Amino acid sequence: MKSKVKLGIAAACMAALSLPMAASAQDQADLITPIDKKLTFVFVPKVIHPWYDVVAEGAAFAAEEFKQRGIDIDVIWDQPPQADVVDQNQRIEANIGRHPDGLAIACLDRATNVQLMNEAVEAGINVVNFNSFCDDAFPFIGPKSSVQDGYDLGERLAEILGGKGKIAILSGSLTASDHVERIQGFKDALSKHPEMEIVFEQPDDDILEKAVELTENVLSAHPDLDGIFGSNASNPIGAARAVQNAGKAGQVHIVGMDDLPEAVDFVCSGVIDALKAQRQWDMGYWAVTYLVAMNENHTYPMFHDTGSRFLTKEDCK
């Protein structure tokens, strides 16, 4: 009697086990949604800027790769001419109404941007975040925290100046999380060097000409200035132009973000001491790639760290 019970239990167990085995035999390709139409992806960055031109190159490269696979993508850029929160939000809202197949947003103001991004998701639009981090609810491509970049540049400037001197900060856009975090990191580094004094800190709003003007002002107000930190891609160039025009190249040391061609030229000529270069081409490439994955019902990461690296005169050889 006991043996029959055991056999019955064994048979039932085998039958139960066969169910997930049958399910697992399904080809994962069957889970992918075929794309049989032209996709439209809209990128809404913080501002019209040469930095985003490199992001656009990466996005275009990815779109061309997908075209070879038979997936046609129209990549549209809707860029505010200035780093203006209201303008950017109006563009995001307008694009939600157009219902594209994907939205890629660089946050200029987290609170209001995230609210609109949630509205986009509720409307059935695929949303990714790039460049400037918004919220963990959205896939993000870029450096999730920019504190380390600012800290590294602060340490590099402290090393150059021997841990003492008067410092100016060009703070970019006060609502942009990456700019704010870099300044935080920079100040954290300087806090270890009590003889380094911040004598000037002003936003340039990501406008190169304003960065030039602010640097001219601080050089006039503090002729004994020793160093400048630029928190975005524009202001190291603006600072370098003003310092060079004042004949103070090599006297006022500059560190800052990113590797736009003019900034690299200033590094190679010795006007800028060091840059932390991001990988914005990768941001564009992977934003398009992940938006396609979302349209295919494929998997994608919630965080893709594209990283950054130092760029100094030694790299110009």
Salt bridges, closest charged atoms under 4 A:
ASP78 OD1 - ARG91 NH1 2.60
ASP87 OD1 - ARG91 NE 2.77
ASP101 OD1 - LYS37 NZ 2.77
ASP136 OD1 - LYS144 NZ 2.63
ASP149 OD1 - LYS276 NZ 2.81
ASP152 OD2 - LYS276 NZ 2.78
GLU155 OE2 - HIS193 NE2 3.26
ASP178 OD2 - LYS46 NZ 2.94
ASP178 OD1 - HIS179 NE2 3.98
ASP178 OD2 - ARG182 NH2 3.64
GLU181 OE2 - ARG110 NH2 3.21
GLU201 OE1 - LYS187 NZ 2.92
ASP205 OD2 - LYS210 NZ 2.70
ASP206 OD1 - HIS49 NE2 3.65
ASP206 OD2 - HIS179 NE2 3.99
ASP224 OD2 - LYS166 NZ 2.77
GLU262 OE2 - ARG241 NE 2.82
ASP273 OD2 - HIS253 ND1 3.07
GLU296 OE2 - ARG69 NH2 3.36
